[in-house]
Amino acid sequence: MTFSTKTPQIKYWLFSYLDLFGYQRSKLVPASAVESMIKTGAGFAGFASWLDLSPADGDLMAIPDLESAIILPWKKEVKWVACDLFLDNKPLKQSPRYVLKKLISQINEIGYEMKTGVEAEFFLLDETGKNISDVYDESQKPCYDQMCLMRRYEVISEICDYLNELGWEPYQNDHEDANGQFEINWKYDQSLRTADKHNFFKFLVKSVAQKHGFRATFMPKPFKNLTGNGCHSHISCWNLKSDNSAFTSKNGDYLSELGFDFLSGILNHAESISAILNPTVNSYRRTQAHTTSSGSTWAPRSISWTNNNRTHMVRVPENGRFELRLADGAVNPYLLQAAILAAGLLGIENKYSLQDISLEDNSIVDGFNEKRLLPANLGESLTKLDEDEVFKEKIGEDFIRSYLKLKEKEWQEYLSFFTDWEVKKTIDI
């Protein structure tokens, strides 16, 4: 495929990458300079973002993947492009996009590709970011509320129109379970493209919200009493040669043998992938919440799978695909796909024994001590990840070393934070 970098209306290119913490980093490159940077890349100081590099390291070069390029629908003189990172002319092995691409090549080698869709929930807040933007959005059960949805019609419809313009095939928009919370769904795609789109989607949503005087956040749990932002992933694998679903069971069962093997890897390494899919201290406010004002957290606390039942970590809504409900809004789009793929590949390779399906209401707290629980906090999940030698090897030792180093530092920083709650509870002991 041939790409032209000379489009008359394009004045600037945004050379963009995500660091390990999911922060979007970019340089604005004038169109006149793009041709020379296609091969050499734009230079960044790697230490300036979360990539576990030092000030002594040389220039980090961001080389664009032109297939990912998108003209900004709200600023058509600018084109955004996802970049791969290189240091000393070698791929940066802890770069999230590199980690994903390496795993994609592994599943391609055995004749399959993973296709995924994501449901990235977000809140629309006021300019300060402290309050829900719609003062009338105060119902106890606001999910699918028609009036709340239409009061934010200008924002939601503009985002959806842009997705249509980009050819993403959006198919529904709704007000979610929390006051001020929304979700926009678009068609699934090959995992790298889904990650690129997920990355861009967050940029798009924040930009459109800001244009309308609001602030959008994908933070896992911005409000104590409300449902948090999940990022549910719908997962299937397809035969590369025939482009047929390899997860569809011919006998009408939930999944094919390959699908169950893949799922066994997700369940077997659930504690480890939690450190990547729930990557912040705040993430565990969502998974550990007992309830919300609506009556449900819609987030898993234990490791289980089920049929079309939203109270479990994994549900199989129909033959041929499953939904992983563990990740939250803070997840790095590339590491989300990479963690799923690494665990799934391990399941295919090792054919772990699959725990029995659970059909009960898993939102009921009674009996939780008898279940296999997800990590209770970031520190626990990092320990589980560090102990999982098989998973670490599969997803990449260079990445894991850097990720654990930076996240452990973040966890220790949190533990050193002194709170009024501690004083209140212990001053008279």
Phi and psi in degrees as a GROMACS rama.xvg file:
@    title "Ramachandran Plot"
@    xaxis  label "Phi"
@    yaxis  label "Psi"
@TYPE xy
-104.018  134.271  THR-2
-118.154  135.986  PHE-3
-100.282  132.211  SER-4
-93.7955  -0.9169  THR-5
-108.239  84.9947  LYS-6
-109.771  123.617  THR-7
-49.979  -42.3696  PRO-8
-80.1795  -10.994  GLN-9
-83.3793  117.89  ILE-10
-99.2718  -30.2059  LYS-11
-140.323  153.087  TYR-12
-116.915  139.321  TRP-13
-98.5824  105.516  LEU-14
-82.8845  113.618  PHE-15
-124.167  145.069  SER-16
-145.234  160.508  TYR-17
-105.537  135.523  LEU-18
-85.7826  -175.453  ASP-19
-64.3964  -26.0213  LEU-20
-90.6361  -0.780031  PHE-21
88.0991  10.4257  GLY-22
-76.4629  136.611  TYR-23
-84.893  121.617  GLN-24
-116.977  137.452  ARG-25
-148.694  160.135  SER-26
-126.465  140.675  LYS-27
-93.1869  109.801  LEU-28
-105.309  122.049  VAL-29
-61.54  143.294  PRO-30
-55.4506  -31.9215  ALA-31
-64.8514  -19.7803  SER-32
-104.405  -3.8216  ALA-33
-64.7556  -43.1304  VAL-34
-53.1568  -41.9972  GLU-35
-73.7688  -18.0986  SER-36
-99.2039  -6.72915  MET-37
-59.3611  -41.2596  ILE-38
-93.5779  -39.1952  LYS-39
-85.2539  -29.2654  THR-40
88.2805  168.028  GLY-41
-92.6563  138.393  ALA-42
-88.2064  135.722  GLY-43
-129.529  152.764  PHE-44
-86.2496  107.069  ALA-45
-60.0889  -31.2588  GLY-46
-66.2406  -19.8058  PHE-47
-76.273  -8.46395  ALA-48
-129.41  174.436  SER-49
-81.6344  84.1433  TRP-50
-134.524  6.44223  LEU-51
59.6899  46.3476  ASP-52
-116.298  165.28  LEU-53
-111.997  164.228  SER-54
-62.3122  -17.3496  PRO-55
-82.5807  -14.7254  ALA-56
-69.3717  150.321  ASP-57
-71.2447  -173.941  GLY-58
-63.6984  135.084  ASP-59
-89.1048  121.193  LEU-60
-101.16  124.461  MET-61
-100.077  108.149  ALA-62
-101.819  123.471  ILE-63
-71.9584  142.236  PRO-64
-94.672  101.359  ASP-65
-64.5419  -22.0071  LEU-66
-67.3256  -20.0814  GLU-67
-90.4098  -4.17707  SER-68
-62.3903  137.33  ALA-69
-137.378  127.333  ILE-70
-74.1196  128.813  ILE-71
-62.3651  116.434  LEU-72
-62.1038  -26.9998  PRO-73
-95.4342  -4.45634  TRP-74
-151.896  80.9955  LYS-75
-72.3295  0.206616  LYS-76
-90.6904  0.851538  GLU-77
-120.995  136.524  VAL-78
-117.813  127.859  LYS-79
-94.0709  143.817  TRP-80
-146.58  135.112  VAL-81
-76.5917  141.051  ALA-82
-119.686  150.074  CYS-83
-97.8525  144.059  ASP-84
-101.934  136.827  LEU-85
-131.753  140.152  PHE-86
-129.342  125.696  LEU-87
54.5581  41.8033  ASP-88
65.9244  16.1495  ASN-89
-124.036  146.579  LYS-90
-57.7711  138.899  PRO-91
-76.9903  110.603  LEU-92
-71.2302  -18.2436  LYS-93
-94.5133  3.57767  GLN-94
-67.8317  128.66  SER-95
-54.8965  -39.7563  PRO-96
-69.2404  -35.6422  ARG-97
-65.4163  -43.4784  TYR-98
-57.0774  -45.5191  VAL-99
-65.6684  -46.0693  LEU-100
-62.1408  -35.7188  LYS-101
-64.0702  -41.9186  LYS-102
-71.6408  -34.5403  LEU-103
-60.471  -41.363  ILE-104
-63.9622  -31.53  SER-105
-69.3384  -42.2454  GLN-106
-74.9758  -29.2245  ILE-107
-63.6318  -35.5178  ASN-108
-62.2619  -27.6265  GLU-109
-99.7447  12.7241  ILE-110
94.5126  13.7296  GLY-111
-130.54  163.573  TYR-112
-135.143  147.019  GLU-113
-92.6028  132.484  MET-114
-116.856  139.792  LYS-115
-141.757  156.385  THR-116
-127.309  150.686  GLY-117
-124.567  150.185  VAL-118
-117.585  93.1167  GLU-119
-93.7378  98.6757  ALA-120
-75.9874  150.534  GLU-121
-151.871  157.41  PHE-122
-102.921  145.064  PHE-123
-103.439  112.963  LEU-124
-107.693  170.803  LEU-125
-74.3504  -179.278  ASP-126
-59.6149  -30.0552  GLU-127
-76.7112  -19.744  THR-128
78.5398  9.34645  GLY-129
-103.047  -20.8108  LYS-130
-131.966  155.412  ASN-131
-63.6465  139.033  ILE-132
-69.2529  -27.4597  SER-133
-102.381  106.49  ASP-134
-67.0158  -18.9079  VAL-135
-90.1484  -4.60876  TYR-136
-86.4793  83.8512  ASP-137
-137.159  14.2828  GLU-138
-64.7436  150.252  SER-139
-68.683  -34.0116  GLN-140
-125.052  81.5424  LYS-141
-85.5146  -1.70702  PRO-142
-59.0297  130.93  CYS-143
66.3854  14.0796  TYR-144
-60.3264  120.139  ASP-145
-66.7363  -43.5923  GLN-146
-68.063  -41.3183  MET-147
-62.5615  -41.9851  CYS-148
-61.9446  -45.0521  LEU-149
-75.0296  -23.1408  MET-150
-69.556  -18.7446  ARG-151
-112.341  25.7818  ARG-152
-56.042  -43.418  TYR-153
-60.4186  -38.8191  GLU-154
-75.0626  -52.1935  VAL-155
-65.3575  -44.295  ILE-156
-67.1628  -34.8774  SER-157
-65.1675  -42.4282  GLU-158
-62.2695  -46.257  ILE-159
-63.8958  -40.4243  CYS-160
-60.0542  -40.1776  ASP-161
-65.5874  -39.7474  TYR-162
-63.6161  -38.4052  LEU-163
-62.4296  -43.6655  ASN-164
-61.2637  -34.2768  GLU-165
-81.7999  -7.61154  LEU-166
81.2405  21.8335  GLY-167
-81.6234  -9.19308  TRP-168
58.043  60.4093  GLU-169
-65.6933  146.984  PRO-170
-131.227  -11.1622  TYR-171
-164.441  151.812  GLN-172
-131.844  137.37  ASN-173
-150.176  160.006  ASP-174
-82.2429  130.291  HIS-175
-90.3153  -166.776  GLU-176
-72.4543  -20.3912  ASP-177
-101.134  152.091  ALA-178
-59.9903  130.868  ASN-179
80.9355  6.8744  GLY-180
-107.888  139.921  GLN-181
-136.481  164.275  PHE-182
-147.094  139.687  GLU-183
-129.091  125.772  ILE-184
-109.12  140.53  ASN-185
-133.986  168.867  TRP-186
-65.1264  146.325  LYS-187
-65.4005  164.659  TYR-188
-156.365  175.503  ASP-189
-57.2894  144.163  GLN-190
-57.6374  -38.3414  SER-191
-66.0811  -41.5983  LEU-192
-68.1332  -36.3533  ARG-193
-62.398  -41.1245  THR-194
-64.3071  -43.6341  ALA-195
-60.4805  -44.3394  ASP-196
-66.1344  -41.8499  LYS-197
-60.2779  -44.1251  HIS-198
-57.5517  -50.9722  ASN-199
-67.8382  -36.4677  PHE-200
-57.0905  -42.43  PHE-201
-63.4875  -39.5151  LYS-202
-63.57  -44.4386  PHE-203
-62.5413  -49.4353  LEU-204
-60.5516  -45.8588  VAL-205
-63.6463  -38.5891  LYS-206
-68.3842  -44.6006  SER-207
-67.4387  -41.6107  VAL-208
-59.6087  -44.2688  ALA-209
-63.0096  -39.5086  GLN-210
-57.7352  -33.6521  LYS-211
-93.7554  8.28742  HIS-212
87.1335  15.0861  GLY-213
-115.003  174.877  PHE-214
-127.81  124.133  ARG-215
-95.5474  139.978  ALA-216
-135.452  140.966  THR-217
-105.071  11.4128  PHE-218
-51.4729  136.21  MET-219
-56.5234  -42.5616  PRO-220
-146.142  77.2539  LYS-221
-73.6229  -19.9396  PRO-222
-131.874  130.545  PHE-223
-58.2349  -40.7348  LYS-224
-92.447  -2.16862  ASN-225
-111.48  157.686  LEU-226
-58.8883  141.654  THR-227
-85.9174  174.45  GLY-228
-84.9295  111.435  ASN-229
-91.5336  169.627  GLY-230
-139.645  75.2212  CYS-231
-67.6715  141.363  HIS-232
-119.792  130.744  SER-233
-103.433  124.571  HIS-234
-124.801  134.708  ILE-235
-151.25  159.393  SER-236
-119.045  147.64  CYS-237
-128.882  146.28  TRP-238
-69.7028  128.596  ASN-239
-64.566  -37.8689  LEU-240
-75.2137  -45.1812  LYS-241
-97.8794  -14.3597  SER-242
56.5086  36.5173  ASP-243
-103.865  150.951  ASN-244
-65.4585  127.395  SER-245
-92.3687  -2.93112  ALA-246
-97.2939  -9.38772  PHE-247
-79.0019  126.681  THR-248
-85.0255  130.359  SER-249
-73.2112  -22.2025  LYS-250
-94.7091  10.3072  ASN-251
81.0784  10.2254  GLY-252
-70.4409  179.356  ASP-253
-60.5166  -48.1817  TYR-254
-143.358  163.164  LEU-255
-73.2705  174.976  SER-256
-59.7799  -42.1046  GLU-257
-62.4852  -40.7653  LEU-258
-62.6907  -42.5842  GLY-259
-67.6702  -37.2655  PHE-260
-61.4635  -45.9798  ASP-261
-59.6698  -46.3909  PHE-262
-62.3337  -36.0092  LEU-263
-61.2716  -33.4085  SER-264
-68.3152  -40.5451  GLY-265
-61.0635  -46.439  ILE-266
-70.1103  -39.9532  LEU-267
-65.6361  -34.6976  ASN-268
-108.804  23.8893  HIS-269
-59.7893  -41.5686  ALA-270
-62.0845  -37.6541  GLU-271
-70.8385  -45.9168  SER-272
-70.7898  -17.4907  ILE-273
-59.7155  -34.7653  SER-274
-65.0726  -21.4386  ALA-275
-100.248  -38.4688  ILE-276
-82.4199  -21.4731  LEU-277
-123.871  76.562  ASN-278
-89.1551  1.46721  PRO-279
-124.767  164.525  THR-280
-56.6119  -43.3154  VAL-281
-65.7566  -24.6141  ASN-282
-54.1052  -35.5404  SER-283
-83.9699  -8.46533  TYR-284
-67.2271  -30.773  ARG-285
-77.8193  -50.3989  ARG-286
-76.0654  -22.1436  THR-287
-99.8541  -0.331786  GLN-288
-65.7567  139.529  ALA-289
-82.1415  -36.507  HIS-290
-162.478  178.063  THR-291
-137.643  177.621  THR-292
-62.8813  -24.0739  SER-293
-82.5129  -16.1037  SER-294
106.303  -8.26085  GLY-295
-146.543  146.676  SER-296
-88.6438  -22.6931  THR-297
58.1159  22.631  TRP-298
-126.038  140.83  ALA-299
-75.8921  146.945  PRO-300
-117.596  -15.2169  ARG-301
-129.241  168.628  SER-302
-99.1019  109.33  ILE-303
-160.414  164.304  SER-304
-134.147  158.097  TRP-305
-153.511  -174.49  THR-306
-86.6887  -133.7  ASN-307
-82.659  71.9704  ASN-308
-139.969  113.554  ASN-309
-82.4728  10.1351  ARG-310
-95.8185  4.87926  THR-311
-113.466  165.627  HIS-312
-66.0607  -37.897  MET-313
-126.369  132.991  VAL-314
-125.437  148.346  ARG-315
-112.835  91.6806  VAL-316
-71.5883  -22.2397  PRO-317
-161.923  162.073  GLU-318
-58.8678  125.675  ASN-319
110.665  -9.46782  GLY-320
-155.037  160.04  ARG-321
-136.224  158.716  PHE-322
-111.281  125.519  GLU-323
-98.6431  120.052  LEU-324
-104.711  16.115  ARG-325
-81.7595  -41.8491  LEU-326
-65.8363  155.932  ALA-327
-124.255  -178.823  ASP-328
-65.3354  -16.7186  GLY-329
-85.9342  -5.51876  ALA-330
-64.832  140.229  VAL-331
-70.659  122.425  ASN-332
-52.9322  -36.3125  PRO-333
-77.4436  -38.5847  TYR-334
-73.0084  -27.5392  LEU-335
-57.761  -52.2474  LEU-336
-66.5568  -38.7  GLN-337
-65.5033  -43.3928  ALA-338
-65.0117  -42.4697  ALA-339
-61.4657  -46.1235  ILE-340
-67.48  -40.8392  LEU-341
-62.7318  -47.0962  ALA-342
-65.6113  -41.2883  ALA-343
-64.1538  -41.5259  GLY-344
-61.8392  -40.2036  LEU-345
-63.3479  -36.1785  LEU-346
-65.4171  -41.3831  GLY-347
-64.8845  -41.2778  ILE-348
-73.1273  -37.7996  GLU-349
-104.56  -12.7479  ASN-350
46.5008  58.7893  LYS-351
-59.3082  149.526  TYR-352
-68.183  133.683  SER-353
-92.0897  125.585  LEU-354
-63.2056  155.842  GLN-355
-63.5474  149.095  ASP-356
-63.6689  143.861  ILE-357
-116.447  126.281  SER-358
-107.668  4.22051  LEU-359
-80.1637  169.729  GLU-360
-78.0468  104.287  ASP-361
-82.9698  1.07545  ASN-362
-83.9715  -11.188  SER-363
-75.3486  126.548  ILE-364
-74.0329  -25.3907  VAL-365
-59.4384  136.27  ASP-366
84.5144  7.01822  GLY-367
-63.0888  -30.0097  PHE-368
-65.7346  -18.9196  ASN-369
-88.9632  -2.89867  GLU-370
-104.097  162.519  LYS-371
-83.0942  106.091  ARG-372
-87.7016  149.346  LEU-373
-72.9079  158.235  LEU-374
-53.5887  143.397  PRO-375
-84.4822  -17.4718  ALA-376
-157.234  173.565  ASN-377
-62.4205  -40.8314  LEU-378
-59.9181  -44.0668  GLY-379
-65.0566  -41.1536  GLU-380
-67.3409  -36.0697  SER-381
-65.7324  -37.9343  LEU-382
-62.9055  -45.0594  THR-383
-60.8167  -42.0982  LYS-384
-63.371  -44.0587  LEU-385
-64.5698  -29.3721  ASP-386
-83.3757  -13.8923  GLU-387
-90.6005  82.1188  ASP-388
-62.3391  -37.3648  GLU-389
-65.2904  -46.0233  VAL-390
-67.0925  -40.7299  PHE-391
-60.129  -42.1167  LYS-392
-65.279  -39.3404  GLU-393
-68.6407  -44.4541  LYS-394
-81.4346  -21.3284  ILE-395
123.277  116.965  GLY-396
-62.2296  -39.1369  GLU-397
-62.9726  -43.7728  ASP-398
-63.6081  -49.6823  PHE-399
-61.0684  -40.7654  ILE-400
-58.8379  -46.7345  ARG-401
-69.9534  -42.3878  SER-402
-62.6305  -48.6917  TYR-403
-63.872  -39.567  LEU-404
-59.4996  -48.7686  LYS-405
-72.042  -39.0204  LEU-406
-73.3972  -34.4956  LYS-407
-63.2885  -38.7732  GLU-408
-63.2354  -41.9316  LYS-409
-63.1401  -42.2365  GLU-410
-64.2373  -41.8759  TRP-411
-66.3141  -35.6569  GLN-412
-62.9846  -41.2432  GLU-413
-64.1466  -42.9895  TYR-414
-63.9321  -26.4273  LEU-415
-83.3929  -4.5419  SER-416
-74.7714  124.851  PHE-417
-93.4212  130.342  PHE-418
-116.607  155.38  THR-419
-65.0722  -29.8462  ASP-420
-59.0098  -39.6356  TRP-421
-63.5065  -42.531  GLU-422
-64.6814  -47.2665  VAL-423
-59.1274  -39.8882  LYS-424
-82.8297  -21.5934  LYS-425
-125.182  -4.84393  THR-426
-64.3036  -28.5611  ILE-427
-101.003  7.36255  ASP-428
